[in-house]
């Protein structure tokens, strides 16, 4: 009897120990992070949480064969793990590689190493990121991203997945029908611009299954972010309403007008007696679905001119009151972008009630230093974050402003640091240029100033797991050229590929918004690619190297194609028909070779985007709708009006396998064929230039103008729209060897 009781006691104690261990693991997100990096990795580290007089910090140490990582909180610990992996183990984790094989015994930390920061807030995401990069992500992909965020110090993420669920519920309670809601809320690839009050309905209507999917996904995302101890930035209410809210509900609203050809939502005036009622209803639905937070994001009157009908001071106070009613210590997070935050809206607000994201600090800062967007007094009494935008439209291309980023950050954290609270990643598209995001993520943790030349050598060693003089030479060229866009050049993101623009006699920019301006010699990217290829055999199978090899060779080929285009146009203008046939064919061959090169990596394949879109659907109709969203966003962006005159066509262009050979090739082939046909016609009698008949009254200058090479007019939208309506045909599975095809590219260019 006694033995039985003892056995029961032992079983109970063991059960309690197992439960305690499970709770400890569950409460420690670092264990899961390490196991996702490499199975068994958590046993090789010892993790300790310690306070540090309020300062954020991480510390690396050694106990026996275990690496010790201490930190102020879980995110600080994750930063310490990432720092150790990079600078002690030669392992770089980023979007193209979030797993690694760790050695059985980790390289020891020979000397205790500690890093501290006063920049306690590290923000992540632009509204656009959620559409240009993350529109079709599932939980598996989000889980990787949240790990990336923790490893790179993010503790203040924008969390707007599922915002459409809140709005649907709210509008149903206000009396809107499902059909009316469908005309208001945008489709998956365009939700960001609906959320920013730019458009209604485009890409929709959303099926019920989408709302169910996104609600579940957001709850998974928030749960993991909370486990890491991140501060969530939830979407707040800033007065947006459907444009017919006056007719439907009798509300006092201002007409939002048009945005690039799209109907904008209306703005509910703060003086309307129902403003507080509707704001309260919104926050009730938000809280019911996703809880509350200390931070709420609102960007009212985004990218719009001042409206005399709006009392901006009253509007700001109404939005602040509604937010504070949810949580008294809540903070309004607002983007510092063009006219926002409007001084007349925020000047009277209390310090610490507002947090401003200086959205483009590496190029057009508003915080007070010289810039075309300089604000003389910065953001006055309000706290702000130094942010890097880096990428627009998720365009593919090497790009960076290394000197500007460092210089502006050193100024921000020095003379302008009074209200500086941290940093932010505010890219429109992610999963590109990991070197820039790595550099940005380290800025809060480095106490001494440094140069890009000093930093890049440590990066390449971590990136490829070894120091290599040839690789250092290649990257040395890149950081002095394409990754060093100079002050005064205000282009938006990467240099645009000549392949991606609608063809004309004077192609330069692919999109109408890029403000692209030459600042590096294309010989530089070619030389860097040649150097990378020269050591490629040594690094065959090295995932990070092969990703960069493809990306650098892609850039070199695109840059050389721009030169080839100029040759083809010169041959056309010289009326050298045979030379034009050869030079235009070589350009088209380069485009197809680019397609082949990019096909060797799944990240650069159209299929990784369209497959993700189709996987969101629960039936064929939904899958087709989501794929249409995916195809349209990266090409025409909208309907004919938007594509031809609205200004957004090719804004989100991509150098991706599949898109090159089936979409961009189609346009260029049609254009070159039209030029060739035009030259052929000019070898025949030209009655229109004889000065007879209809042209008998033409002046000499008019006849002279008619004799010059004439731009051919093609209906590009008529070619583009059918492609957006197709389904399937693309996969994410890589084909061919990155090393072999990169060698083929360099051989072709010689």
Buried (B, 14 or more C-beta within 10 A) or exposed (E): EEEEEEEEEEEEEEEEEEEEEEEEBEEBBBBBBBBBBBEEBBEBBBBEBEEBEEEBBBBBBBEEEBBBBBBBBBBBBBBBBBBBBBBBBBBBBBBBBBEBEBEEEBBBBEEEBEBBBEBBBBBBBBBBBBBBBBBBBEEEEBBBBBBBBBBBBBBBBBBBBBBBBBBBBBBBEBEBEEEBBBBBBBBBBBBBBBBBBBBBBBBBBBBEEBBEBBBEBBBBBBEBBBBBBBBBBBBBBBBBBBBBBBEBBEBBBBBBEEBBBBBBBBBBBBEBEBBBEBBBBBBBBBBEBBEEBBBBBBBBBBBBEEBEEBBBBBBBBBBBEBBBEBBEEBBBBBBBBEEBBBBBBBBEBEEEBBBBBBBBBBBBBBBBBEBEBEBEEBBBBBBBBBBBBBBBBBBBBBBBBBBBBBBBBEBBBEEBBEBBBBBBBBBBBBBBBBBBBBBBBBBBBEEEEBEBEEBBBBBBBBBBBBEBEEBBBBBBBBBBBBBBBEBEBBBBBBBBBBBBBBBEEEBBBBBBBBEBBEBBEBBBBBBBBBBBBBBBEBBEEBBBBBBBBBBBBBBBBBBBBBEBBBBBBEBBEEEBBEBBBBBBEBBBEBBEBBBBBBBBBBBBBBBBBBBBBBEBBEEEEBBBBBBBBBBBBBBBBBBBEBBBEBBBBBBBBBBBBBBBBBBBBBBBBBBBEBBBEBBEEBEEEEEEBEEEEEBEEBEEEEBEEEEEBEEBEBEBBEBBBEBBEBEEEBBBEBEEBBBEBBBBBBEEBE
